[in-house]
C-alpha cells in the first residue's frame, strides 16, 4: 500500500483533489472548535482534510505512511500559513500517546488487518477525551459494486454496520450508509460507505 500511494503522491497535482470529505462538515457542525480542540487525522494523505480543520481553528496533528503525501501536506499548510503537525507513520503501528478531542479518519481503515481492528480502534477510543469524538468513514464491501480501479490488494472492505457495532457503548451522534461517486485516479467509479461520529461520554 505505501509504495503505490507514494508513487501517486509524487506526481504533480493532488491525487484526491482539493475538496475535503463531507464528514469534515459534520464534525464542524457537531463539534466546532470552541477553544483549543486537538484533532488527530489518521492517514491524512496529502492533507486535504487536515487543512480544512486547521483552516477552521482546530489544533491538528496528522500522519500518513507516504513521505510524499506528508511533504505535500506540509507544503500546502505552509502556503496557506496554517500550523500543521504532520509526520510519517504507519497506520498498523502507530498508537496515540496523548489524549485527543477528535480522532478522524476517512477511507483508510480498510488497511487495518482484521485481527488488529479491536486493538487499534480500542487505542483510538482510549485516547479520546471524555466528551470527545471519533469520526470515521469506512469503505464497504457490496456485491453489486465493482472493485475500485485504484484499489489495493492489501485492503479489506468493511461489512455494512461493522464500524457502528464498535461504538455500541458510545453516544452515536451521526451515522449513515450511502453510495457515492469517486474520481480518484481520474477514473469514475462508486464506493459504498458507512460514516459515523460517536462521542465518548464516560
Helices and strands as residue ranges (DSSP letters): H 2-10, H 22-30, E 38-42, H 48-55, E 59-64, H 67-80, E 85-88, E 100-106, G 109-111, G 114-116, H 117-126, E 128-140, H 162-166, E 171-182, G 184-186, E 189-199
